[in-house]
Amino acid sequence: MRHATLLAASLLLAATALAEDVEHKFQTSVPRGQVQRVVIDVPFGEFTVRNGSAQHIVVAGIASRDYDGQRERIWAQKVVNDASIEIVVNGAEAVVRRKFGPDASSWRAKKFTGYDLKLDLPVGIDVKFETSAGEVDMAGHFGDIDIDLGAGEIDLRVPRATVRELNASCRIGEVRTNLGTEIVTREGILPGRTHFYNANGRGHVNVHTTVGEVDVTLTQ
């Protein structure tokens, strides 16, 4: 299954290698304050999550889209220049969501603008993804983690001692879980769920993709 996924990715890269795109880089941050949970409400994209400052939530990224011809390039650049991310804090929860200005407010602009995001989050904070498709690369010390993709890849590395309960699964694809004491690999159609329990831990970790790959490592 891994080979099939890699082949599909290679074909996609080959198909898009000649495509040109425009980009817009941005960064935003808010004081952590009383925030205990961060929700990433971005429907699709690439996400890298790491531990950062204890006092701030920081998101940096790139908005991008491809174009066909010089005339469309001018329009596409205006779209990505008006596309970024905002962090909305409501009490103990902070929501990371897309932000579109007037030049990026059309359905077409929102539908086909991609995001590549790097999130620096405080140690121990809870993280929930409300994302349909993409790639999540997450490593560090967090609280509860909830990732449920419709399609994509999840690569998660967290300390074993901090995890109370882990559930890792997919419906079609591969789930590889390094529990520290053993490596469990499941693949195919409805390959089942890998479950881990540690009475001394605190965090509840649930990672799932309907179609794709899940790779979890519980580090020492």
Long-range contacts (C-beta under 8 A, 24 or more apart in sequence): 1-173, 1-174, 1-187, 1-188, 1-213, 2-174, 2-187, 2-213, 5-153, 5-173, 5-174, 5-212, 5-213, 16-66, 19-66, 20-66, 20-67, 20-73, 21-64, 21-65, 21-66, 21-67, 21-76, 22-64, 22-65, 22-67, 22-73, 22-76, 22-77, 22-80, 23-62, 23-63, 23-64, 23-80, 24-62, 24-63, 24-64, 24-77, 24-80, 24-81, 24-83, 24-84, 25-60, 25-61, 25-62, 26-60, 26-61, 26-62, 26-63, 26-84, 26-85, 27-58, 27-59, 27-60, 27-61, 28-58, 28-59, 28-60, 28-84, 28-85, 28-86, 28-87, 29-56, 29-57, 29-58, 29-59, 29-87, 30-56, 30-57, 30-87, 30-89, 30-94, 31-55, 31-56, 31-57, 32-56, 32-57, 32-122, 32-125, 33-89, 34-91, 34-92, 35-89, 35-92, 35-93, 35-94, 35-125, 36-92, 36-93, 36-125, 36-126, 36-143, 37-92, 37-93, 37-94, 37-125, 37-126, 37-127, 37-128, 37-143, 37-144, 38-93, 38-94, 38-95, 38-96, 38-119, 38-121, 38-125, 38-126, 38-127, 38-128, 39-93, 39-94, 39-95, 39-96, 39-128, 39-129, 39-130, 40-96, 40-117, 40-119, 40-127, 40-128, 40-129, 40-130, 40-131, 41-95, 41-96, 41-97, 41-130, 42-85, 42-96, 42-97, 42-98, 42-115, 42-117, 42-130, 42-131, 43-130, 43-131, 43-132, 43-133, 44-114, 44-115, 44-131, 44-132, 44-133, 44-134, 45-114, 45-115, 45-116, 45-117, 45-131, 45-134, 46-114, 46-115, 46-116, 46-117, 46-134, 46-135, 46-137, 47-117, 47-119, 47-129, 47-131, 47-134, 47-135, 47-136, 47-137, 47-138, 48-117, 48-118, 48-119, 48-137, 48-138, 49-119, 49-121, 49-127, 49-136, 49-137, 49-138, 49-139, 49-140, 50-118, 50-119, 50-120, 50-121, 50-138, 50-139, 50-140, 51-120, 51-121, 51-122, 51-123, 51-140, 51-141, 51-142, 52-120, 52-121, 52-122, 53-120, 53-122, 54-122, 54-123, 55-122, 56-120, 56-122, 57-87, 57-94, 57-96, 57-119, 57-120, 57-121, 57-122, 58-119, 58-120, 59-85, 59-87, 59-96, 59-117, 59-118, 59-119, 59-120, 60-117, 60-118, 60-120, 61-85, 61-115, 61-116, 61-117, 61-118, 62-115, 62-116, 63-113, 63-114, 63-115, 64-113, 64-114, 64-116, 65-112, 65-113, 65-114, 78-103, 78-104, 79-103, 79-104, 79-109, 79-113, 80-104, 80-113, 83-109, 83-113, 85-115, 85-117, 142-203, 143-202, 143-203, 144-203, 144-204, 144-205, 145-203, 145-204, 145-205, 145-206, 145-207, 146-206, 147-206, 147-207, 147-208, 148-206, 148-207, 148-208, 148-209, 149-208, 149-209, 149-210, 149-212, 150-209, 150-210, 150-211, 151-209, 151-210, 151-211, 151-212, 152-209, 152-212, 153-209, 153-212, 153-213, 153-214, 153-215, 154-207, 154-209, 154-212, 154-213, 154-214, 154-215, 154-216, 155-215, 156-205, 156-207, 156-214, 156-215, 156-216, 156-217, 157-216, 157-217, 157-219, 158-203, 158-205, 158-217, 158-218, 158-219, 159-218, 159-219, 159-220, 160-198, 160-201, 160-218, 160-219, 160-220, 161-198, 161-200, 161-201, 162-201, 162-202, 162-203, 163-196, 163-198, 163-201, 163-203, 163-205, 163-218, 164-197, 164-198, 164-199, 164-200, 164-201, 164-202, 164-203, 164-204, 165-195, 165-196, 165-197, 165-198, 165-201, 165-204, 165-205, 166-194, 166-195, 166-196, 166-197, 166-205, 166-206, 166-207, 166-216, 166-218, 167-193, 167-194, 167-195, 167-205, 167-206, 167-207, 167-208, 168-193, 168-194, 168-205, 168-207, 168-208, 168-214, 168-216, 169-193, 169-194, 169-207, 169-208, 169-214, 170-208, 170-209, 170-210, 170-211, 170-212, 170-213, 170-214, 171-209, 171-210, 171-211, 172-210, 172-211, 172-212, 173-209, 173-211, 173-212, 173-213, 173-214, 174-213, 174-214, 175-213, 175-214, 175-215, 175-216, 176-213, 176-214, 176-215, 176-216, 177-214, 177-215, 177-216, 177-217, 177-218, 178-216, 178-217, 178-218, 179-218, 180-218, 180-219, 180-220
